[in-house]
């Protein structure tokens, strides 16, 4: 019987190590069988039984050679933005006889000057770090960084044992993590979940208040059947339809659809998601991107805002939302820009009708300090 995987609450938080979030591999001790960049790829890992490279079996993850010298393998990742790490997922999918037996995680908040000491990354399968690169990285004393996950055993990459979740108990904000594997082997994917803690931008700077990089986070939603709404606040444009928010089809939609006077469809259902903005502010422009959603984009979208006491929201608590963007027609596979002029808000509620999905939402405005 396959063991049921219990997904912890921290996995609902924003993720900061993946490529689409802006995570980046800065250094790896070894990339022989599979490069470290695979470990932060967005897509779920796959296995191709008969695929080999000149270096050995192709694996969809980071895999080092069988170590024949003193030490252990490790890498350094730059997170998308400074954040408090609340938990991790180490996925060993398909690494059944070659997974890393143990791992640990260390973290630090680097200054721009310290980051400049890191060598330029040369991503190449079949390679290992040079002595010159190793000496430069040693200047950071990364082996002395704060340990946020002690040496912990991993499980093989079978379906019922591949997902290794680990809670992190620390309130410090970090920019980089060091992933240690003992002594060698492979990891399919690494995910780092937490809360962004960026510096507040100047009040005269137009910023995306709904971006993961400015501290926005998804607090709740009605449906995430095919894709989580936290995807829509990632900084980069979506790579595929999987990298967006998509709901199941509304089962109570009318048998025959009719149009309203404003061009939107008359619907009996809708789906919603609530986001806490990174900073309180006034929204002036909204962009809704339906890239990749060609036959399943929503008919319309509306955006509401609220300024909540102590920035708290719960589904069970009543909230007075006011309109920022009235229900507006959407179309397939394109960016839709809307102008607005909101009051100071801390949260937005995004509602799509009747169902479907989109890739990204941007809410550009100015930060405004508010004392409640």
ROVEX-522918 format. One line per 5 residues: number of its first residue (from 0); their letters; for each residue z, y, x of C-alpha. Coordinates in nm, 2 decimals. Layout:
% residues N
NUM> A> Z,Y,X | ...
***
This chain:
% residues 372
0> XXXXX> 0.00,0.00,0.00 | -0.10,0.34,0.13 | 0.20,0.57,0.19 | 0.20,0.88,-0.03 | 0.18,1.20,0.19
5> XXXXX> 0.43,1.46,0.09 | 0.29,1.81,0.16 | 0.57,2.05,0.25 | 0.61,2.40,0.10 | 0.52,2.57,0.43
10> XXXXX> 0.17,2.43,0.41 | 0.10,2.68,0.12 | 0.15,2.97,0.36 | -0.13,3.13,0.56 | -0.27,2.94,0.85
15> XXXXX> -0.33,3.11,1.19 | -0.47,2.87,1.44 | -0.80,2.77,1.28 | -1.14,2.92,1.38 | -1.20,3.09,1.05
20> XXXXX> -0.86,3.25,1.06 | -0.94,3.39,1.41 | -0.75,3.14,1.62 | -0.89,3.07,1.97 | -0.85,2.83,2.26
25> XXXXX> -0.75,3.02,2.57 | -0.69,2.74,2.81 | -0.69,2.36,2.82 | -0.60,2.13,3.11 | -0.87,1.88,3.02
30> XXXXX> -1.17,1.85,2.79 | -1.31,1.52,2.91 | -1.39,1.32,2.59 | -1.38,1.61,2.34 | -1.32,1.98,2.38
35> XXXXX> -1.01,2.15,2.26 | -1.20,2.38,2.03 | -1.26,2.08,1.80 | -0.88,2.08,1.73 | -0.89,2.41,1.55
40> XXXXX> -1.22,2.36,1.37 | -1.21,2.44,0.99 | -1.38,2.12,0.86 | -1.18,1.80,0.81 | -1.24,1.56,1.09
45> XXXXX> -1.50,1.29,1.06 | -1.58,0.96,1.24 | -1.92,0.84,1.34 | -1.89,0.48,1.45 | -2.19,0.45,1.68
50> XXXXX> -2.19,0.80,1.83 | -2.13,0.82,2.20 | -2.18,1.09,2.47 | -2.23,1.05,2.84 | -1.86,1.06,2.88
55> XXXXX> -1.76,0.81,2.62 | -1.69,0.77,2.25 | -1.75,1.09,2.05 | -1.44,1.20,1.87 | -1.39,1.49,1.63
60> XXXXX> -1.08,1.65,1.79 | -0.94,1.73,2.13 | -0.92,1.42,2.36 | -0.83,1.42,2.73 | -0.91,1.15,2.98
65> XXXXX> -0.67,0.87,3.06 | -0.45,1.06,3.31 | -0.44,0.91,3.66 | -0.24,1.19,3.83 | 0.11,1.34,3.79
70> XXXXX> 0.18,1.56,3.49 | 0.07,1.58,3.13 | -0.21,1.76,2.94 | -0.16,2.09,2.75 | -0.35,2.39,2.61
75> XXXXX> -0.28,2.75,2.50 | -0.40,2.89,2.17 | -0.42,3.25,2.07 | -0.32,3.28,1.70 | -0.51,3.50,1.46
80> XXXXX> -0.24,3.77,1.46 | 0.12,3.80,1.55 | 0.32,3.58,1.31 | 0.64,3.39,1.24 | 0.56,3.02,1.25
85> XXXXX> 0.72,2.83,0.96 | 0.55,2.49,1.02 | 0.27,2.29,1.17 | 0.04,2.00,1.09 | -0.08,1.77,1.37
90> XXXXX> -0.35,1.55,1.23 | -0.45,1.25,1.44 | -0.73,1.13,1.20 | -0.94,0.85,1.35 | -0.74,0.86,1.68
95> XXXXX> -0.60,0.51,1.63 | -0.59,0.37,1.98 | -0.63,0.70,2.17 | -0.39,0.94,2.00 | -0.14,1.14,2.20
100> XXXXX> 0.19,0.94,2.17 | 0.41,1.25,2.17 | 0.37,1.63,2.16 | 0.58,1.95,2.17 | 0.50,2.32,2.09
105> XXXXX> 0.61,2.63,2.28 | 0.54,2.99,2.18 | 0.54,3.34,2.31 | 0.45,3.70,2.22 | 0.22,3.82,2.49
110> XXXXX> 0.15,4.18,2.58 | -0.22,4.28,2.64 | -0.14,4.30,3.01 | -0.01,3.94,3.01 | -0.30,3.82,2.81
115> XXXXX> -0.54,3.98,3.06 | -0.40,3.73,3.32 | -0.56,3.44,3.14 | -0.89,3.31,3.29 | -1.21,3.32,3.09
120> XXXXX> -1.25,3.00,2.89 | -1.54,2.76,2.99 | -1.58,2.51,2.71 | -1.75,2.20,2.85 | -1.71,1.84,2.76
125> XXXXX> -1.64,1.62,3.06 | -1.45,1.89,3.24 | -1.10,1.98,3.35 | -0.94,2.31,3.44 | -1.00,2.44,3.80
130> XXXXX> -0.72,2.50,4.05 | -0.80,2.87,4.03 | -0.77,2.88,3.65 | -0.44,2.68,3.67 | -0.30,2.92,3.92
135> XXXXX> -0.38,3.22,3.70 | -0.23,3.06,3.40 | 0.09,2.98,3.59 | 0.16,3.35,3.62 | 0.25,3.34,3.25
140> XXXXX> 0.52,3.07,3.31 | 0.41,2.91,2.98 | 0.62,2.60,3.06 | 0.92,2.83,3.01 | 0.81,2.97,2.67
145> XXXXX> 1.04,2.91,2.37 | 1.03,2.56,2.25 | 0.97,2.57,1.87 | 0.90,2.19,1.84 | 1.08,1.96,2.08
150> XXXXX> 0.91,1.64,2.21 | 0.82,1.46,1.90 | 0.65,1.12,1.84 | 0.31,1.12,1.67 | 0.16,0.85,1.45
155> XXXXX> -0.18,0.69,1.47 | -0.48,0.83,1.28 | -0.49,0.59,0.99 | -0.52,0.74,0.65 | -0.15,0.68,0.56
160> XXXXX> -0.01,0.80,0.90 | -0.24,1.07,1.03 | -0.07,1.38,0.88 | 0.22,1.48,1.10 | 0.40,1.78,0.94
165> XXXXX> 0.67,1.96,1.13 | 0.89,2.24,1.00 | 0.98,2.52,1.25 | 1.31,2.70,1.24 | 1.26,3.04,1.41
170> XXXXX> 1.23,3.40,1.29 | 1.06,3.53,1.60 | 0.70,3.65,1.59 | 0.45,3.50,1.83 | 0.09,3.56,1.94
175> XXXXX> 0.03,3.24,2.14 | 0.13,2.88,2.13 | 0.13,2.61,2.40 | 0.05,2.26,2.28 | 0.18,1.99,2.51
180> XXXXX> 0.07,1.63,2.47 | 0.25,1.35,2.65 | 0.10,1.23,2.87 | -0.26,1.24,2.75 | -0.48,1.13,2.45
185> XXXXX> -0.62,1.30,2.14 | -0.54,1.52,1.84 | -0.79,1.57,1.56 | -0.66,1.90,1.41 | -0.38,2.14,1.45
190> XXXXX> -0.27,2.39,1.18 | -0.01,2.66,1.23 | 0.14,2.80,0.91 | 0.35,3.11,0.87 | 0.38,3.47,0.79
195> XXXXX> 0.18,3.75,0.96 | 0.39,4.03,1.13 | 0.13,4.28,1.24 | 0.20,4.64,1.35 | 0.16,4.89,1.07
200> XXXXX> -0.18,5.08,1.11 | -0.19,5.47,1.10 | -0.18,5.61,0.74 | -0.52,5.77,0.79 | -0.69,5.44,0.89
205> XXXXX> -0.89,5.25,0.62 | -0.78,4.89,0.64 | -0.82,4.57,0.45 | -0.48,4.55,0.27 | -0.57,4.20,0.14
210> XXXXX> -0.64,4.05,0.48 | -0.45,3.77,0.64 | -0.45,3.98,0.96 | -0.27,4.27,0.79 | -0.01,4.03,0.65
215> XXXXX> -0.14,3.95,0.30 | -0.05,3.62,0.16 | -0.12,3.41,-0.15 | 0.19,3.37,-0.37 | 0.06,3.17,-0.67
220> XXXXX> -0.24,3.06,-0.86 | -0.35,2.88,-1.18 | -0.60,2.63,-1.03 | -0.72,2.53,-0.68 | -0.90,2.20,-0.76
225> XXXXX> -1.17,2.24,-0.49 | -1.04,2.51,-0.27 | -0.72,2.71,-0.21 | -0.72,3.09,-0.29 | -0.55,3.16,0.04
230> XXXXX> -0.89,3.10,0.19 | -1.03,3.42,0.04 | -0.82,3.65,0.26 | -0.94,3.50,0.59 | -1.09,3.77,0.82
235> XXXXX> -1.43,3.60,0.89 | -1.70,3.53,0.63 | -1.69,3.18,0.49 | -1.87,2.91,0.68 | -1.92,2.68,0.38
240> XXXXX> -1.83,2.66,0.01 | -1.53,2.46,0.11 | -1.39,2.76,0.29 | -1.32,2.96,-0.03 | -1.13,2.95,-0.36
245> XXXXX> -1.29,2.72,-0.63 | -1.14,2.60,-0.95 | -1.21,2.31,-1.18 | -1.44,2.38,-1.48 | -1.26,2.51,-1.79
250> XXXXX> -1.26,2.23,-2.04 | -1.22,2.47,-2.33 | -1.53,2.68,-2.26 | -1.75,2.74,-2.56 | -2.02,2.49,-2.65
255> XXXXX> -2.27,2.77,-2.66 | -2.21,3.07,-2.44 | -2.26,3.43,-2.56 | -2.27,3.76,-2.39 | -2.05,4.06,-2.45
260> XXXXX> -2.18,4.42,-2.47 | -2.09,4.48,-2.10 | -2.30,4.18,-1.99 | -2.01,3.95,-1.91 | -1.98,3.62,-2.10
265> XXXXX> -1.74,3.57,-2.39 | -1.50,3.32,-2.26 | -1.18,3.15,-2.39 | -1.03,3.08,-2.05 | -0.97,3.23,-1.71
270> XXXXX> -0.81,3.15,-1.37 | -0.60,3.37,-1.15 | -0.43,3.41,-0.81 | -0.16,3.66,-0.70 | -0.16,3.81,-0.35
275> XXXXX> 0.11,4.01,-0.18 | -0.06,4.28,0.03 | 0.03,4.32,0.40 | 0.14,4.67,0.34 | 0.19,4.89,0.03
280> XXXXX> -0.10,5.12,-0.02 | -0.37,5.27,-0.23 | -0.69,5.06,-0.27 | -1.02,5.25,-0.27 | -1.29,4.98,-0.22
285> XXXXX> -1.31,4.62,-0.32 | -1.56,4.36,-0.19 | -1.60,4.02,-0.35 | -1.82,3.78,-0.16 | -1.97,3.48,-0.34
290> XXXXX> -2.15,3.36,-0.02 | -2.23,2.98,-0.05 | -2.14,2.99,-0.42 | -2.48,2.96,-0.57 | -2.43,2.75,-0.88
295> XXXXX> -2.06,2.78,-0.93 | -1.97,3.15,-0.89 | -1.75,3.31,-1.16 | -1.92,3.50,-1.44 | -1.69,3.80,-1.38
300> XXXXX> -1.38,3.91,-1.19 | -1.11,4.16,-1.26 | -0.84,4.29,-1.02 | -0.50,4.43,-1.13 | -0.22,4.58,-0.92
305> XXXXX> 0.16,4.63,-0.93 | 0.43,4.78,-0.72 | 0.72,4.53,-0.73 | 1.08,4.59,-0.64 | 1.17,4.44,-0.31
310> XXXXX> 0.81,4.30,-0.30 | 0.92,4.00,-0.50 | 0.70,3.80,-0.73 | 0.76,3.48,-0.93 | 0.55,3.32,-1.20
315> XXXXX> 0.85,3.30,-1.42 | 0.92,3.68,-1.39 | 0.73,3.92,-1.62 | 0.52,4.18,-1.43 | 0.35,4.48,-1.57
320> XXXXX> 0.00,4.47,-1.41 | -0.24,4.77,-1.44 | -0.61,4.77,-1.41 | -0.77,4.84,-1.07 | -1.11,4.68,-1.13
325> XXXXX> -1.22,4.61,-1.49 | -1.40,4.28,-1.56 | -1.72,4.30,-1.35 | -2.02,4.08,-1.34 | -2.08,3.86,-1.04
330> XXXXX> -2.39,3.69,-0.91 | -2.47,3.41,-0.66 | -2.43,3.42,-0.28 | -2.38,3.79,-0.21 | -2.13,4.06,-0.14
335> XXXXX> -2.03,4.28,-0.44 | -1.89,4.62,-0.36 | -1.68,4.82,-0.61 | -1.51,5.16,-0.58 | -1.17,5.22,-0.73
340> XXXXX> -0.87,5.45,-0.69 | -0.54,5.27,-0.73 | -0.19,5.40,-0.73 | 0.04,5.27,-0.46 | 0.07,4.89,-0.50
345> XXXXX> 0.23,4.60,-0.33 | 0.06,4.31,-0.51 | -0.28,4.23,-0.67 | -0.37,3.98,-0.93 | -0.73,3.85,-0.91
350> XXXXX> -0.86,3.69,-1.23 | -1.20,3.51,-1.26 | -1.37,3.41,-1.59 | -1.42,3.15,-1.70 | -1.39,2.95,-1.37
355> XXXXX> -1.58,2.88,-1.05 | -1.52,3.01,-0.70 | -1.59,3.28,-0.44 | -1.57,3.30,-0.06 | -1.38,3.63,0.03
360> XXXXX> -1.21,3.93,-0.12 | -1.15,4.26,0.07 | -0.93,4.54,-0.06 | -0.98,4.85,0.16 | -0.73,5.13,0.14
365> XXXXX> -0.46,5.33,0.32 | -0.11,5.22,0.40 | 0.15,5.42,0.23 | 0.52,5.39,0.30 | 0.72,5.36,-0.03
370> XX> 1.09,5.36,-0.08 | 1.18,5.17,-0.40
***
